[in-house]
Amino acid sequence: MSEVIIFDVDLEQFDDRVLATSHDVPVLIDLWAEWCSPCLVIAPLLKQLVEEYEGKIKLAKIEVDEGENMKLAGRYKVRGFPTIILIIKGEEVARFSGAKPLSFLRNFVKDNI
C-alpha cells in the first residue's frame, strides 16, 4: 500500500495528522470550501504538485464548512478561500490565498522548504 500524501483532516485530528506530521515532512494545508470557485480550480494543481514531490511533502485538505473546521480558519486568521499554508515542524512558514498557476505553486514550495 502506498503512503498517503493527500488527506482530509478536521479540527479534532489536526494536531496529530498535520502538526505532528510536519515534524517529519512539510505539510501544505488547503483551507477550502465547496462553494468557492477558486478552491475548485486550485485543487487539482495542488494534487499534481504534491504528487511531483513523491512523498517529500503532504497535503492536508480542510473543508472549512464541515463540523468545527472554521475554528482552524480562525486559529490561522484566514481571510479568504482558498488559503494555502505551509507548516514545517509545527509552525507556519508561508501562505498564500486564491487560485494560482502550477508554476507559482512549484516556486512557493521550492522557496520555502
C-alpha positions in Angstrom: 0.0 0.0 0.0 1.4 3.4 -0.9 1.9 6.2 1.5 -0.9 8.7 1.9 0.3 12.1 0.7 -3.1 13.8 0.3 -5.7 13.5 3.1 -8.8 15.2 4.5 -8.5 16.4 8.1 -10.8 18.1 10.6 -10.3 20.1 13.8 -10.2 17.0 16.0 -7.4 15.3 14.0 -5.5 18.5 13.1 -2.8 18.4 15.8 -2.0 14.7 15.2 -2.3 14.5 11.5 -0.9 17.9 10.5 1.3 19.4 13.2 2.9 16.1 14.3 3.4 15.0 10.7 5.1 18.3 9.9 8.0 17.4 12.1 8.8 14.7 9.7 7.7 16.1 6.3 6.4 19.6 5.3 2.6 19.8 5.1 0.6 22.1 2.9 -2.8 22.9 4.4 -5.6 23.7 1.9 -8.4 25.6 3.7 -11.2 25.4 1.2 -15.0 25.4 0.7 -17.3 23.6 -1.6 -18.9 26.9 -2.8 -15.6 28.5 -3.6 -14.7 28.5 -7.3 -11.0 29.3 -6.9 -10.8 26.4 -4.4 -12.0 24.0 -7.0 -9.6 25.5 -9.6 -6.5 25.1 -7.4 -7.3 21.6 -6.0 -6.1 19.5 -9.0 -2.9 21.7 -9.2 -2.1 21.1 -5.5 -2.7 17.4 -6.1 -0.3 17.4 -9.1 2.3 19.4 -7.1 2.3 17.1 -4.1 2.5 14.0 -6.4 5.6 15.6 -8.1 7.3 15.7 -4.7 6.8 11.9 -4.3 6.1 11.9 -0.5 8.6 14.7 0.4 5.6 17.0 1.1 2.0 16.2 2.1 -1.3 18.0 1.5 -4.0 18.3 4.2 -7.4 19.3 2.9 -9.7 21.1 5.4 -13.3 21.8 4.3 -14.0 24.8 6.4 -17.8 24.4 6.3 -17.7 20.9 7.9 -18.1 20.4 11.6 -15.9 22.8 13.6 -13.3 23.3 10.9 -14.0 27.0 10.7 -12.2 27.2 14.1 -9.0 26.2 12.2 -9.6 29.1 9.8 -9.9 31.3 12.8 -6.8 30.0 14.5 -4.8 30.8 11.4 -6.6 34.1 10.8 -7.7 33.1 7.3 -9.4 36.0 5.5 -10.4 34.3 2.2 -10.5 30.9 0.5 -8.6 29.1 -0.6 -5.8 29.8 1.8 -2.8 27.5 1.5 -0.4 27.4 4.5 2.9 25.6 4.6 3.6 24.0 8.0 7.1 22.8 8.9 8.0 21.5 12.4 4.6 22.6 13.7 4.9 26.2 12.6 3.6 28.2 9.7 6.4 29.2 7.4 4.5 30.7 4.4 1.0 31.2 3.0 -1.0 32.5 0.1 -4.6 32.9 -0.9 -6.5 32.4 -4.1 -6.1 30.2 -7.1 -2.5 30.3 -8.6 -0.9 28.6 -11.6 1.2 25.5 -11.1 4.4 27.5 -11.8 3.6 29.7 -8.7 2.9 26.6 -6.6 6.2 25.0 -7.6 8.1 28.2 -6.7 6.2 28.6 -3.4 7.3 25.2 -2.2 10.8 25.4 -3.6 11.4 28.8 -2.0 10.1 27.7 1.4 11.2 24.1 2.2 
